[in-house]
Amino acid sequence: MINFLALSPPDGYDPQECRRLFHGRGHAWPGYEHINVDWLPPVALITLYQEEGDELLQPLADVLFEQLPGCRTVQVQYRCRPMAPFERLRGEPADELVVEEAGLKYGLRLGANQNSGLFLDMRNGRNWVRQHASGKRVLNLFAYTCAFSVAALAGGASRIVNIDVSKAALARGRENHRLNGQELERVVFQGIDIFKSFSRIRRHGPYDLLICDPPSLQRGSVDIARDYKKIIRRIPEFMHPGGEVMLCLNSPQLDEAFLLQSVASECPACRFIERLPNPEIFKEAMAGRGVKVMLFEYRP
């Protein structure tokens, strides 16, 4: 069995911070493509995308529980099963967590939904936003639990507008701000359908920084292969000249060329700056399958 603990990258992570320990979904580890392991202190979370028996799960749970400093519980999430249920393998119950990343706190809920509340592969994107938000008006599309908003406010943003169709996710976003002792006077939460509410989004602009991190597919609301262009062509309505645009893409079927071509056709005034690297642990065997975080500058 792979020593999952030894694969955690030596990139300066504090062992008390949440991080991915093993990224099998990158297909860089033959035979383990269906397994991820995350450290959400004090929980070690194994995620399975295909069934595995006790002959793998129990030894892995034992190693994590006994050798990971501070580990108090090991859980598995079966993403291969309907409703993606959780099961505790070792240790005490732990469903509600507060984890830290780069000194900021985020509340997680294990077992309530398919996703716990924080996408670990977006760590570098959140750090970039924090470093570039000072004094800026920020538009955060598909805000989910507002992790980008927390990072932007920590970086000194003057105003942040969070847009998401899920009011429950935005309520968790408010709590994330409170966990960090952040005042909400500079933060707006709008529980609206982006594609039906462009005029309401414009009302709070123009913006200096736009963040767009959409789901790849959300039944009844989003098919990003079809819908991303609808957002990109609206950038001139939202942005100050010289504003920065972060476009994220987490579909393994769509590569960075999809985003570059979409921007070139729908908003040629956006000039490509760079692609942010993913955290080191998110190693991908095939280029283009992992999350893509692309930075642009709007220059009409």
C-alpha positions as CSV (number, residue, x, y, z in Angstrom):
1,M,0.0,0.0,0.0
2,I,1.2,3.5,-0.8
3,N,2.5,5.5,2.2
4,F,-0.1,8.3,1.8
5,L,1.4,10.3,4.6
6,A,4.8,10.5,3.0
7,L,3.3,12.0,-0.2
8,S,2.1,15.2,1.4
9,P,4.1,17.9,-0.3
10,P,7.0,19.8,1.4
11,D,5.6,23.2,0.4
12,G,5.4,24.9,3.8
13,Y,2.0,23.7,5.0
14,D,1.5,24.0,8.7
15,P,0.5,20.5,9.9
16,Q,-2.4,22.1,11.8
17,E,-3.9,23.4,8.5
18,C,-6.2,21.5,6.2
19,R,-4.7,20.1,3.1
20,R,-4.9,17.2,0.7
21,L,-2.6,14.3,1.7
22,F,-3.1,12.1,-1.4
23,H,-4.6,13.0,-4.8
24,G,-5.4,9.7,-6.5
25,R,-7.9,11.4,-8.8
26,G,-5.0,12.9,-10.7
27,H,-4.3,9.5,-12.2
28,A,-0.6,9.8,-11.3
29,W,-0.8,6.7,-9.0
30,P,-1.9,3.6,-11.0
31,G,-4.3,1.5,-9.1
32,Y,-5.3,4.4,-6.7
33,E,-7.1,6.6,-9.2
34,H,-10.3,6.4,-7.2
35,I,-8.9,7.5,-3.8
36,N,-8.3,10.9,-2.3
37,V,-7.2,11.5,1.3
38,D,-7.7,14.9,3.0
39,W,-6.5,16.2,6.4
40,L,-9.2,18.3,8.0
41,P,-7.9,18.6,11.5
42,P,-8.7,16.6,13.5
43,V,-10.4,14.5,10.8
44,A,-8.7,12.3,8.2
45,L,-11.1,12.0,5.3
46,I,-10.9,9.2,2.7
47,T,-12.9,9.8,-0.4
48,L,-13.8,6.9,-2.7
49,Y,-14.9,7.2,-6.3
50,Q,-15.3,3.4,-6.6
51,E,-16.0,0.7,-4.1
52,E,-13.2,-0.6,-1.9
53,G,-13.3,-3.4,0.7
54,D,-12.1,-3.5,4.3
55,E,-8.8,-5.1,3.2
56,L,-7.7,-1.6,2.0
57,L,-9.9,0.7,4.1
58,Q,-9.1,-0.6,7.5
59,P,-5.3,-0.7,7.2
60,L,-5.4,2.8,5.7
61,A,-7.7,4.1,8.5
62,D,-5.3,2.6,11.1
63,V,-2.2,4.2,9.6
64,L,-3.9,7.6,9.4
65,F,-5.4,7.4,12.9
66,E,-2.2,6.2,14.5
67,Q,0.5,8.2,12.6
68,L,-1.2,11.5,11.7
69,P,-0.4,13.8,14.6
70,G,-3.6,15.1,16.2
71,C,-5.9,12.8,14.3
72,R,-9.0,12.0,16.4
73,T,-11.2,10.4,13.7
74,V,-11.0,8.8,10.3
75,Q,-14.0,8.9,8.0
76,V,-14.7,7.7,4.5
77,Q,-17.1,9.3,2.0
78,Y,-18.4,7.1,-0.7
79,R,-18.7,9.4,-3.7
80,C,-19.4,6.2,-5.7
81,R,-22.8,5.7,-3.9
82,P,-26.0,7.6,-4.2
83,M,-26.1,10.7,-1.9
84,A,-22.3,10.3,-1.2
85,P,-22.7,9.0,2.3
86,F,-20.1,9.2,5.1
87,E,-18.9,6.4,7.5
88,R,-16.7,6.6,10.5
89,L,-13.9,4.1,10.5
90,R,-11.9,5.1,13.6
91,G,-12.2,7.5,16.5
92,E,-14.9,9.8,17.7
93,P,-17.8,11.4,15.9
94,A,-17.0,14.7,14.1
95,D,-19.5,16.3,11.8
96,E,-19.1,20.0,12.4
97,L,-15.5,21.3,12.0
98,V,-13.6,24.6,11.9
99,V,-10.4,24.2,9.8
100,E,-7.7,26.7,9.1
101,E,-5.9,27.6,5.9
102,A,-3.3,30.4,5.7
103,G,-4.5,31.6,9.0
104,L,-8.1,31.9,8.0
105,K,-11.0,29.8,9.4
106,Y,-13.7,27.9,7.5
107,G,-16.6,25.9,8.8
108,L,-17.1,22.4,7.4
109,R,-20.0,20.0,7.6
110,L,-19.3,16.4,7.0
111,G,-22.2,14.2,5.9
112,A,-24.7,17.0,5.3
113,N,-23.9,17.4,1.6
114,Q,-21.7,15.9,-1.1
115,N,-19.2,18.8,-0.6
116,S,-18.0,19.7,2.9
117,G,-17.7,23.5,2.3
118,L,-14.1,24.2,1.1
119,F,-12.4,23.1,-2.1
120,L,-8.8,22.4,-1.2
121,D,-7.5,22.7,-4.8
122,M,-8.4,26.4,-4.8
123,R,-5.9,27.2,-2.0
124,N,-3.5,29.1,-4.4
125,G,-6.5,31.0,-5.9
126,R,-7.6,32.2,-2.4
127,N,-4.1,33.2,-1.5
128,W,-3.8,35.2,-4.8
129,V,-7.1,37.0,-4.1
130,R,-6.0,37.9,-0.6
131,Q,-2.8,39.4,-2.0
132,H,-4.5,41.4,-4.7
133,A,-7.8,42.6,-3.0
134,S,-6.6,45.7,-1.1
135,G,-9.0,48.6,-1.7
136,K,-10.9,46.8,-4.5
137,R,-14.6,46.2,-5.2
138,V,-14.9,42.4,-5.6
139,L,-17.5,40.4,-7.4
140,N,-17.6,36.7,-6.4
141,L,-19.8,34.7,-8.7
142,F,-20.9,31.2,-7.7
143,A,-19.7,32.1,-4.2
144,Y,-20.8,28.9,-2.5
145,T,-19.7,29.3,1.2
146,C,-17.8,32.5,0.4
147,A,-14.2,31.3,0.9
148,F,-12.9,33.8,-1.7
149,S,-14.9,36.5,0.1
150,V,-13.2,35.7,3.4
151,A,-9.8,35.8,1.7
152,A,-10.6,39.1,-0.1
153,L,-11.8,40.8,3.1
154,A,-8.7,39.6,4.9
155,G,-6.7,41.2,2.1
156,G,-8.4,44.6,2.5
157,A,-11.1,44.6,-0.1
158,S,-13.4,47.7,0.1
159,R,-16.6,45.8,-0.9
160,I,-17.4,42.3,-1.8
161,V,-20.6,41.1,-3.6
162,N,-21.2,37.3,-3.2
163,I,-23.6,35.8,-5.7
164,D,-25.0,32.2,-5.5
165,V,-28.3,30.6,-6.2
166,S,-28.1,28.7,-2.8
167,K,-29.1,30.9,0.1
168,A,-28.1,28.1,2.5
169,A,-24.6,28.2,1.1
170,L,-24.5,32.0,1.5
171,A,-25.7,31.6,5.1
172,R,-22.7,29.4,5.7
173,G,-20.6,32.1,4.0
174,R,-21.8,34.7,6.6
175,E,-20.7,32.3,9.4
176,N,-17.3,31.9,7.7
177,H,-16.8,35.7,7.9
178,R,-17.9,35.7,11.6
179,L,-15.5,32.8,12.4
180,N,-12.7,35.2,11.3
181,G,-14.0,38.2,13.3
182,Q,-14.8,40.0,10.0
183,E,-17.3,42.8,10.0
184,L,-20.1,42.3,7.3
185,E,-20.7,46.0,6.5
186,R,-18.5,45.7,3.4
187,V,-20.0,42.3,2.3
188,V,-23.2,41.7,0.2
189,F,-24.9,38.3,-0.1
190,Q,-27.3,37.8,-3.0
191,G,-29.1,34.5,-3.3
192,I,-30.0,34.8,-7.0
193,D,-29.7,32.9,-10.2
194,I,-26.7,34.6,-12.0
195,F,-28.1,34.0,-15.5
196,K,-31.4,35.6,-14.6
197,S,-30.0,38.5,-12.6
198,F,-27.3,40.3,-14.6
199,S,-29.0,43.7,-13.9
200,R,-28.9,43.1,-10.1
201,I,-25.2,42.2,-10.3
202,R,-24.4,45.4,-12.3
203,R,-26.2,47.5,-9.6
204,H,-23.3,46.9,-7.1
205,G,-20.6,47.6,-9.7
206,P,-18.4,48.5,-11.4
207,Y,-15.9,46.1,-10.0
208,D,-12.1,46.0,-9.8
209,L,-11.8,42.2,-9.3
210,L,-14.1,39.5,-10.6
211,I,-13.9,35.9,-9.4
212,C,-15.9,33.2,-11.3
213,D,-15.6,29.7,-10.0
214,P,-18.7,27.8,-11.4
215,P,-19.7,24.2,-11.0
216,S,-19.1,22.1,-14.1
217,L,-22.6,20.8,-14.1
218,Q,-25.6,21.6,-11.8
219,R,-28.8,20.0,-12.9
220,G,-31.4,22.6,-13.9
221,S,-29.1,25.6,-13.6
222,V,-25.5,25.3,-14.9
223,D,-23.8,23.4,-17.8
224,I,-20.5,25.3,-17.9
225,A,-19.5,24.1,-21.4
226,R,-22.7,25.8,-22.6
227,D,-23.0,28.7,-20.1
228,Y,-19.5,30.1,-19.4
229,K,-19.6,32.3,-22.5
230,K,-22.8,33.9,-21.2
231,I,-20.9,35.2,-18.2
232,I,-17.7,36.1,-20.1
233,R,-19.6,38.3,-22.6
234,R,-21.0,40.3,-19.6
235,I,-17.6,41.3,-18.3
236,P,-17.6,44.8,-19.9
237,E,-20.9,45.5,-18.1
238,F,-19.3,44.6,-14.7
239,M,-15.7,45.8,-14.7
240,H,-13.7,49.0,-14.3
241,P,-11.1,49.4,-17.0
242,G,-7.9,47.8,-15.7
243,G,-9.8,45.4,-13.5
244,E,-8.6,41.9,-12.9
245,V,-10.6,38.8,-13.8
246,M,-10.1,35.3,-12.3
247,L,-11.8,32.6,-14.3
248,C,-11.8,29.1,-12.8
249,L,-12.6,25.8,-14.5
250,N,-12.8,22.5,-12.7
251,S,-14.2,20.3,-15.5
252,P,-11.7,17.5,-16.4
253,Q,-13.3,17.4,-19.9
254,L,-12.5,21.1,-20.6
255,D,-8.9,22.4,-20.8
256,E,-7.5,25.9,-20.5
257,A,-7.8,26.3,-24.3
258,F,-11.6,26.3,-23.8
259,L,-11.4,29.3,-21.5
260,L,-8.8,31.2,-23.7
261,Q,-11.0,30.6,-26.8
262,S,-14.2,31.7,-25.0
263,V,-12.6,34.9,-23.7
264,A,-11.1,35.6,-27.2
265,S,-14.5,35.3,-28.8
266,E,-16.8,36.8,-26.1
267,C,-14.6,39.5,-24.5
268,P,-11.5,40.2,-26.5
269,A,-10.8,43.3,-24.3
270,C,-9.6,40.8,-21.6
271,R,-5.9,40.2,-21.9
272,F,-4.6,36.9,-20.6
273,I,-2.0,37.4,-17.8
274,E,-1.2,33.9,-16.4
275,R,-2.4,30.6,-15.2
276,L,-2.0,30.1,-11.4
277,P,-0.3,26.8,-10.5
278,N,-2.3,24.3,-8.5
279,P,-1.1,23.2,-5.1
280,E,1.8,20.7,-5.5
281,I,-0.1,17.7,-4.1
282,F,-2.7,18.0,-6.9
283,K,-0.5,16.2,-9.4
284,E,-2.2,15.3,-12.7
285,A,-1.0,12.6,-15.1
286,M,-2.8,14.2,-18.0
287,A,-2.5,17.9,-18.7
288,G,-5.7,19.9,-18.5
289,R,-7.7,17.5,-16.2
290,G,-7.2,19.4,-12.9
291,V,-8.6,22.7,-11.9
292,K,-7.7,25.6,-14.1
293,V,-7.3,29.1,-12.6
294,M,-6.7,31.7,-15.3
295,L,-6.0,35.4,-14.7
296,F,-7.0,38.2,-17.1
297,E,-6.9,42.0,-17.2
298,Y,-9.8,44.0,-18.7
299,R,-8.4,46.6,-21.0
300,P,-11.2,48.1,-23.2
